[in-house]
Amino acid sequence: MIETSRLLIRPWTTNDVPHYQAMSFDVGYTCFSPPGIFLVKDESEALQKVNGRIKNFEEHRIGKFLVFEKSSGSFVGTCGGDFFDLRGEKQVELGYRMMLSHWGKGFATEAASALVHYLLSDVKLQSVYGFALHQNQQSLKILEKIGMKYQYDFSWAGLSHKLFRIEKP
């Protein structure tokens, strides 16, 4: 478990199926994603997705963690690292998605900062990447706020993104 001043961040368990279902229908969570990528039709399908996230964490110590607000216990969203291919090399990308009701509260920045520390210190990665669509100005600001440096524009999922990187100090 990772704790910040306002957030609790933890890996998935099989009890988190309702959280997966909630995020799959939340417009804030899914708005910068390919259509339907998180959508599930029932509890069984949500459990399959959750089990995939659990397996990823068990095998690699990374994945998108659940983020909860300490004071209310509310499910805020997810934040963490996942593998992606960058010019033929396997790298780790920091990603964060917040439920619409939690936008504008600084939770994404707080969670992203904590996860970068975890990935560089605990997982012992040498660097972490982040990227966002040019239109996603808030996400681009978060990457800069947490100390990532712009590298270049690149294509991901057929769309132009800005790529950022932070290295182990």
RAMO-V384852 format. One record per residue. N is the residue number from 1. RES is the residue in one small letter. SS is DSSP state (H for helix, E for strand, - for the rest). PHI is phi in radians with two decimals (NA if undefined). D_LAST is the distance of its C-alpha to the last C-alpha in Angstrom with 2 decimals. Layout:
n & res & ss & phi & d_last
N & RES & SS & PHI & D_LAST
N & RES & SS & PHI & D_LAST
//
This chain:
n & res & ss & phi & d_last
1 & m & - & NA & 23.10
2 & i & E & -1.99 & 20.38
3 & e & E & -2.18 & 21.60
4 & t & - & -2.07 & 20.76
5 & s & - & -1.09 & 23.13
6 & r & - & -2.09 & 25.43
7 & l & E & -2.23 & 24.64
8 & l & E & -2.01 & 25.07
9 & i & E & -2.20 & 23.33
10 & r & E & -2.55 & 24.76
11 & p & - & -1.18 & 25.72
12 & w & - & -1.29 & 29.15
13 & t & - & -2.28 & 32.39
14 & t & H & -1.16 & 35.85
15 & n & H & -1.34 & 36.85
16 & d & H & -1.64 & 34.66
17 & v & H & -0.96 & 37.16
18 & p & H & -1.06 & 38.33
19 & h & H & -1.17 & 34.82
20 & y & H & -1.10 & 34.54
21 & q & H & -1.08 & 38.00
22 & a & H & -1.11 & 37.25
23 & m & H & -1.21 & 34.16
24 & s & H & -1.16 & 36.07
25 & f & H & -1.89 & 38.60
26 & d & - & -1.49 & 36.45
27 & v & H & -1.12 & 36.48
28 & g & H & -1.19 & 33.21
29 & y & H & -1.18 & 31.41
30 & t & H & -1.77 & 32.94
31 & c & - & -1.11 & 33.47
32 & f & - & -1.88 & 30.71
33 & s & - & -2.03 & 31.45
34 & p & - & -1.02 & 34.02
35 & p & - & -0.93 & 37.32
36 & g & - & 1.39 & 38.06
37 & i & - & -1.10 & 34.86
38 & f & - & -1.78 & 34.57
39 & l & - & -1.12 & 38.32
40 & v & - & -2.24 & 40.19
41 & k & - & -1.61 & 43.94
42 & d & - & -2.76 & 44.27
43 & e & H & -1.08 & 42.81
44 & s & H & -1.11 & 43.02
45 & e & H & -1.17 & 40.95
46 & a & H & -1.11 & 38.34
47 & l & H & -1.10 & 38.25
48 & q & H & -1.07 & 37.59
49 & k & H & -1.12 & 34.56
50 & v & H & -1.09 & 33.27
51 & n & H & -1.07 & 33.90
52 & g & H & -1.10 & 31.87
53 & r & H & -1.20 & 28.87
54 & i & H & -1.10 & 29.45
55 & k & H & -1.05 & 29.72
56 & n & H & -1.02 & 26.50
57 & f & H & -1.15 & 24.60
58 & e & H & -1.08 & 26.54
59 & e & H & -1.44 & 25.83
60 & h & H & -2.19 & 22.17
61 & r & - & 1.10 & 20.76
62 & i & - & -2.33 & 20.03
63 & g & - & 2.57 & 22.38
64 & k & E & -1.54 & 23.35
65 & f & E & -1.45 & 23.75
66 & l & E & -1.43 & 26.49
67 & v & E & -2.11 & 25.76
68 & f & E & -2.20 & 28.37
69 & e & E & -1.35 & 29.07
70 & k & - & -1.04 & 29.45
71 & s & - & -1.14 & 32.38
72 & s & - & -1.93 & 34.56
73 & g & - & 1.37 & 33.31
74 & s & - & -1.16 & 33.46
75 & f & E & -1.30 & 31.80
76 & v & E & -1.69 & 29.40
77 & g & E & 2.80 & 28.03
78 & t & E & -2.36 & 25.35
79 & c & E & -2.77 & 21.62
80 & g & E & 2.91 & 19.45
81 & g & E & -2.01 & 18.41
82 & d & E & -2.45 & 20.91
83 & f & E & -1.29 & 21.20
84 & f & E & -2.61 & 22.37
85 & d & E & -1.66 & 23.41
86 & l & E & -2.13 & 21.80
87 & r & - & 0.93 & 23.94
88 & g & - & 1.46 & 25.01
89 & e & E & -2.04 & 21.67
90 & k & E & -1.37 & 20.80
91 & q & E & -2.22 & 17.69
92 & v & E & -1.99 & 16.78
93 & e & E & -1.87 & 17.68
94 & l & E & -1.43 & 17.12
95 & g & E & -2.33 & 20.60
96 & y & E & -2.60 & 22.43
97 & r & E & -2.51 & 26.13
98 & m & E & -2.03 & 28.00
99 & m & - & -1.11 & 31.71
100 & l & H & -0.95 & 33.54
101 & s & H & -1.16 & 34.70
102 & h & H & -1.98 & 31.12
103 & w & - & -1.21 & 30.05
104 & g & - & 1.39 & 29.28
105 & k & - & -1.90 & 28.18
106 & g & - & 1.45 & 24.40
107 & f & H & -1.16 & 24.10
108 & a & H & -1.10 & 22.30
109 & t & H & -1.11 & 19.51
110 & e & H & -1.10 & 19.34
111 & a & H & -1.17 & 19.43
112 & a & H & -1.07 & 16.93
113 & s & H & -1.08 & 14.28
114 & a & H & -1.12 & 15.14
115 & l & H & -1.27 & 15.14
116 & v & H & -1.07 & 11.72
117 & h & H & -1.03 & 10.52
118 & y & H & -1.04 & 13.16
119 & l & H & -1.15 & 12.41
120 & l & H & -1.41 & 8.76
121 & s & H & -1.58 & 9.73
122 & d & H & -1.43 & 13.47
123 & v & - & -1.42 & 14.17
124 & k & - & 1.15 & 11.25
125 & l & - & -1.30 & 10.96
126 & q & - & -1.47 & 8.74
127 & s & E & -2.72 & 9.38
128 & v & E & -2.37 & 11.85
129 & y & E & -1.86 & 14.61
130 & g & E & -2.49 & 17.01
131 & f & E & -2.63 & 20.38
132 & a & E & -2.67 & 23.52
133 & l & E & -1.07 & 26.94
134 & h & - & -1.00 & 27.61
135 & q & - & -1.29 & 30.09
136 & n & - & -1.55 & 27.67
137 & q & H & -1.05 & 26.61
138 & q & H & -1.12 & 25.47
139 & s & H & -1.15 & 23.03
140 & l & H & -1.10 & 21.65
141 & k & H & -1.11 & 21.23
142 & i & H & -1.11 & 19.35
143 & l & H & -1.00 & 16.77
144 & e & H & -1.19 & 16.30
145 & k & H & -1.03 & 16.41
146 & i & - & -1.53 & 13.51
147 & g & - & 1.70 & 11.23
148 & m & - & -1.32 & 12.10
149 & k & E & -1.95 & 13.40
150 & y & E & -1.07 & 16.86
151 & q & E & -1.85 & 17.42
152 & y & E & -3.06 & 21.18
153 & d & E & -1.46 & 24.14
154 & f & E & -2.62 & 25.19
155 & s & E & -1.70 & 27.92
156 & w & E & -2.34 & 27.46
157 & a & - & 0.95 & 30.64
158 & g & - & 1.35 & 32.61
159 & l & E & -2.19 & 31.13
160 & s & E & -1.32 & 28.90
161 & h & E & -2.19 & 25.44
162 & k & E & -1.70 & 22.49
163 & l & E & -1.79 & 19.34
164 & f & E & -2.17 & 15.85
165 & r & E & -2.60 & 12.40
166 & i & E & -2.29 & 8.85
167 & e & E & -1.95 & 6.16
168 & k & - & -1.07 & 3.82
169 & p & - & -1.13 & 0.00
//
